[in-house]
């Protein structure tokens, strides 16, 4: 009986853990994408300024 409960808790625990890990991974991925997009936008703006200046 106790082994069954422990096993159930272990599975539930890993589900929670996997859910948190996925959420963290998605957050990190989103931050990286935003950073890249920001860098691209900044690069495009500076290039546009250079084109206007020339």
Backbone as a printed PyTorch tensor [residue, N CA C, xyz], in Angstrom:
tensor([[[  0.8310,  -1.2050,   0.0000],
         [  0.0000,   0.0000,   0.0000],
         [  0.8700,   1.2610,   0.0000]],

        [[  1.8430,   1.3150,   0.9150],
         [  2.7070,   2.5000,   0.9950],
         [  3.5210,   2.6420,  -0.2820]],

        [[  4.0280,   1.5360,  -0.8180],
         [  4.8350,   1.5680,  -2.0390],
         [  4.0180,   2.1640,  -3.1840]],

        [[  2.7420,   1.7820,  -3.2650],
         [  1.8620,   2.3130,  -4.3060],
         [  1.7000,   3.8180,  -4.1970]],

        [[  1.5170,   4.3180,  -2.9690],
         [  1.3580,   5.7660,  -2.7440],
         [  2.6510,   6.4900,  -3.1170]],

        [[  3.7820,   5.9390,  -2.6820],
         [  5.0900,   6.5430,  -2.9910],
         [  5.2900,   6.6080,  -4.5040]],

        [[  4.9260,   5.5170,  -5.1800],
         [  5.0770,   5.4670,  -6.6360],
         [  4.2040,   6.5370,  -7.2930]],

        [[  2.9680,   6.6650,  -6.8000],
         [  2.0450,   7.6730,  -7.3250],
         [  2.5880,   9.0750,  -7.1450]],

        [[  3.1480,   9.3400,  -5.9610],
         [  3.7350,  10.6550,  -5.6800],
         [  4.9400,  10.9100,  -6.5760]],

        [[  5.7340,   9.8800,  -6.8040],
         [  6.9250,  10.0200,  -7.6500],
         [  6.5160,  10.4110,  -9.0630]],

        [[  5.4760,   9.7570,  -9.5960],
         [  5.0080,  10.0750, -10.9530],
         [  4.4710,  11.5010, -10.9910]],

        [[  3.6420,  11.8470,  -9.9930],
         [  3.0570,  13.1880,  -9.9600],
         [  4.1670,  14.2360,  -9.8450]],

        [[  5.1670,  13.9410,  -9.0030],
         [  6.2960,  14.8460,  -8.8260],
         [  7.0440,  15.0770, -10.1220]],

        [[  7.2730,  14.0010, -10.8850],
         [  8.0240,  14.1410, -12.1310],
         [  7.2140,  14.9270, -13.1600]],

        [[  5.8770,  14.7510, -13.1560],
         [  5.0170,  15.5220, -14.0590],
         [  5.1480,  17.0120, -13.7610]],

        [[  5.0990,  17.3400, -12.4780],
         [  5.2420,  18.7450, -12.0750],
         [  6.6090,  19.2600, -12.4960]],

        [[  7.6310,  18.4520, -12.2350],
         [  9.0010,  18.8300, -12.5720],
         [  9.1460,  19.0560, -14.0800]],

        [[  8.6200,  18.1050, -14.8690],
         [  8.7040,  18.2350, -16.3270],
         [  7.9420,  19.4600, -16.8170]],

        [[  6.7900,  19.7280, -16.2100],
         [  6.0000,  20.9020, -16.5810],
         [  6.7630,  22.1880, -16.3110]],

        [[  7.3860,  22.2680, -15.1330],
         [  8.1770,  23.4570, -14.7870],
         [  9.3620,  23.6010, -15.7220]],

        [[ 10.0300,  22.4750, -15.9890],
         [ 11.2120,  22.5220, -16.8690],
         [ 10.8170,  22.9950, -18.2560]],

        [[  9.6730,  22.4930, -18.7650],
         [  9.2110,  22.9170, -20.0910],
         [  8.9040,  24.4110, -20.0970]],

        [[  8.2400,  24.8860, -19.0090],
         [  7.8740,  26.3000, -18.9390],
         [  9.1220,  27.1710, -18.9160]],

        [[ 10.1200,  26.7550, -18.1390],
         [ 11.3790,  27.5070, -18.0530],
         [ 12.0760,  27.5180, -19.4130]],

        [[ 12.1200,  26.3470, -20.0700],
         [ 12.7590,  26.2350, -21.3850],
         [ 12.0680,  27.1560, -22.3840]],

        [[ 10.7250,  27.1710, -22.3700],
         [  9.9810,  28.0350, -23.2870],
         [ 10.2760,  29.5020, -23.0150]],

        [[ 10.3570,  29.8700, -21.7140],
         [ 10.6530,  31.2560, -21.3360],
         [ 12.0180,  31.6630, -21.8700]],

        [[ 13.0230,  30.7920, -21.6640],
         [ 14.3880,  31.0840, -22.1090],
         [ 14.4030,  31.2210, -23.6290]],

        [[ 13.7140,  30.2800, -24.3190],
         [ 13.6760,  30.3220, -25.7820],
         [ 13.0550,  31.6210, -26.2590]],

        [[ 11.9490,  32.0330, -25.6090],
         [ 11.2640,  33.2720, -25.9890],
         [ 12.1820,  34.4720, -25.7890]],

        [[ 12.9360,  34.4870, -24.6740],
         [ 13.8620,  35.5940, -24.4000],
         [ 14.9500,  35.6570, -25.4610]],

        [[ 15.4780,  34.4950, -25.8670],
         [ 16.5260,  34.4560, -26.8930],
         [ 15.9740,  34.9870, -28.2070]],

        [[ 14.7710,  34.5430, -28.5830],
         [ 14.1460,  34.9970, -29.8290],
         [ 13.9530,  36.5070, -29.7880]],

        [[ 13.4320,  37.0270, -28.6650],
         [ 13.2230,  38.4740, -28.5420],
         [ 14.5350,  39.2290, -28.6710]],

        [[ 15.6080,  38.6900, -28.0620],
         [ 16.9150,  39.3520, -28.1160],
         [ 17.4070,  39.4040, -29.5600]],

        [[ 17.2740,  38.2890, -30.2800],
         [ 17.7170,  38.2290, -31.6830],
         [ 16.9170,  39.2150, -32.5230]],

        [[ 15.5930,  39.2290, -32.3150],
         [ 14.7340,  40.1450, -33.0720],
         [ 15.1360,  41.5890, -32.7980]],

        [[ 15.3730,  41.9120, -31.5320],
         [ 15.7810,  43.2670, -31.1490],
         [ 17.1010,  43.6300, -31.8320]],

        [[ 18.0500,  42.6950, -31.8390],
         [ 19.3400,  42.9520, -32.4840],
         [ 19.1540,  43.1880, -33.9770]],

        [[ 18.2930,  42.3820, -34.6100],
         [ 18.0360,  42.5440, -36.0470],
         [ 17.4030,  43.9040, -36.3100]],

        [[ 16.4010,  44.2860, -35.4920],
         [ 15.7430,  45.5800, -35.6630],
         [ 16.7470,  46.7150, -35.4920]],

        [[ 17.5950,  46.6170, -34.4820],
         [ 18.6130,  47.6330, -34.2290],
         [ 19.5610,  47.7240, -35.4240]],

        [[ 19.9690,  46.5740, -35.9570],
         [ 20.8690,  46.5340, -37.1100],
         [ 20.1900,  47.1810, -38.3140]],

        [[ 18.8950,  46.8760, -38.5320],
         [ 18.1570,  47.4550, -39.6550],
         [ 18.0320,  48.9600, -39.5090]],

        [[ 17.7720,  49.4320, -38.2820],
         [ 17.6260,  50.8750, -38.0420],
         [ 18.9520,  51.5860, -38.3070]],

        [[ 20.0410,  51.0310, -37.7790],
         [ 21.3450,  51.6890, -37.9790],
         [ 21.7250,  51.6710, -39.4540]],

        [[ 21.3600,  50.5930, -40.1660],
         [ 21.6510,  50.5380, -41.6030],
         [ 20.8160,  51.5880, -42.3460]],

        [[ 19.5530,  51.7350, -41.9500],
         [ 18.6820,  52.7310, -42.5740],
         [ 19.2340,  54.1440, -42.3270]],

        [[ 19.7230,  54.3840, -41.1160],
         [ 20.3140,  55.6880, -40.7870],
         [ 21.5550,  55.9340, -41.6480]],

        [[ 22.3750,  54.8820, -41.7810],
         [ 23.5770,  55.0070, -42.6330],
         [ 23.1920,  55.3170, -44.0710]],

        [[ 22.1480,  54.6320, -44.5660],
         [ 21.6880,  54.8570, -45.9450],
         [ 21.1920,  56.2930, -46.1170]],

        [[ 20.4750,  56.7990, -45.1090],
         [ 19.9910,  58.1780, -45.1750],
         [ 21.1510,  59.1580, -45.1300]],

        [[ 22.1440,  58.8690, -44.3030],
         [ 23.2790,  59.7720, -44.1260],
         [ 24.1370,  59.8440, -45.4010]],

        [[ 24.2180,  58.7410, -46.1290],
         [ 25.0890,  58.7220, -47.3100],
         [ 24.4300,  59.3920, -48.5150]]])
